[in-house]
Amino acid sequence: MHLEFGSPSSPLFLNQYAAGRLFQYEIRIGLGETDIFGRLRFDALARIAQDIAGADLEDSGLDGEGVWILRRTGLRINTDVIYGSRLQVSTFCSGVGRSWASRRTVVKDGAITVADVASLWIQTDPETRAPKSLSDNFMEVYGVSTDGRKVSTRLSATALEENFTKEIDWSFRFCDFDLIGHVNNVSYLYPLEEVLSATYGDRLAESRPTIDIIIEYRDGINVGSTYKVKANSEDNLNLDFYSGERLGATIRAFKKGKIAYSPQS
């Protein structure tokens, strides 16, 4: 069984942990992770998943084999995650390909899964940044938890049609760029939070648990480059990030019913 990202009617998080390596630690949700309602933000959830992925790789001793580039992330907040909550975060390798692997991260409050992240990472050579095949050591450490599942790097989102898009006013800050000079993966979620806030207003708190987010990372946005952000809500809430004329990243937000984008004046 594979991760299914393409359809909002399909479960995003099909793969369950059964055996093999499972990396865990506990966290407390602080002010820096919550919105005005005291609820966990999507960018904070993405950061939690990104950080535990790095910690797991370092703990495994395989962090020197290659540089891992995030290709795709699915985010789901199942129920309210409140400021001050003490939660257990678990992550495992849920599938592999030639030079890539998928990871599922589960956030729990006791026995309740409050949030989920499903992600796809590509291993690259530290010097050439070309895709690098997974080693026997990697499979020895992480292979059992995949249960033989194979995953693809094929991206599902296509660029928005010009006649259905509107450009939104957004500026990435100096601190949104990471040590390799790109907009950090997490930072793409800031404008999404802004659009959701403009869309739902005071109803954002009740709407958040009904939204699934899929982010696909492409060429990215570099320091000093010109960029623009386009949005529409013909079927779902969509954001496309352009660096010049190149598509840098896409965000698709799925919800039961239509998400109407109505920016506040």
JOJOQUI-V128494 format. One record per pair of residues at least 4 apart in sequence whose ideal C-beta (glycine too) atoms are under 6 Angstrom apart, sorted by sequence separation. I is the first residue (numbers start at 1). GAP is how many residues later the second one is. If there is no record, write none. Layout:
# JOJOQUI-V128494
i: (I I)
gap: (GAP GAP)
This chain:
# JOJOQUI-V128494
i: (29 34 35 40 81 134 138 139 172 183 196 200 203 221 233 255 17 34 40 57 58 96 108 109 124 125 160 243 4 35 57 177 178 221 232 33 95 106 107 124 125 176 197 200 241 93 94 107 124 231 241 122 123 93 94 106 230 240 29 33 172 176 91 105 229 239 1 91 104 228 238 90 103 227 236 237 236 89 102 225 226 236 87 88 101 170 87 100 221 237 99 236 99 233 219 221 233 220 233 218 219 45 218 231 218 99 217 23 42 81 99 81 99 216 56 78 79 98 78 215 52 77 182 183 191 214 52 76 182 213 39 40 181 75 181 211 212 38 74 211 38 210 73 177 192 72 34 71 93 102 53 96 70 71 95 93 68 69 92 93 100 29 95 97 68 69 29 49 95 66 67 28 66 67 157 170 192 27 155 167 168 188 12 26 27 199 167 168 199 12 165 166 198 24 66 198 165 22 23 49 164 5 22 45 65 160 164 160 17 62 160 15 160 60 159 71 159 15 157 157 3 13 13 12 3 70 21 21 20 21 19 20 79 77 77 76 75 47 46 74 73 43 46 72 43 71 42 43 70 2 6 5 41 37 42 12 5 8)
gap: (4 4 4 4 4 4 4 4 4 4 4 4 4 4 4 4 5 5 5 5 5 5 5 5 5 5 5 5 6 6 6 6 6 6 6 7 7 7 7 7 7 7 7 7 7 8 8 8 8 8 8 9 9 10 10 10 10 10 11 11 11 11 12 12 12 12 13 14 14 14 14 16 16 16 16 16 17 18 18 18 18 18 20 20 20 21 22 22 22 22 23 23 24 26 27 27 27 28 28 29 29 30 30 30 31 32 32 33 33 33 33 34 34 34 35 35 35 35 36 36 37 38 38 38 38 38 39 40 40 40 41 41 41 42 42 42 42 44 44 44 45 45 46 46 47 48 49 49 49 49 50 50 51 51 51 52 53 53 53 53 53 54 54 54 55 55 56 56 56 57 57 58 58 59 59 59 59 60 61 61 61 61 62 62 62 62 63 63 63 64 65 65 65 66 66 66 67 68 68 68 68 69 70 70 70 70 70 72 75 76 78 79 80 81 81 82 88 89 93 95 99 103 105 106 115 115 120 121 124 124 125 125 130 131 132 136 138 139 140 140 142 143 143 144 146 146 147 147 147 149 150 151 152 168 171 200 209 246)
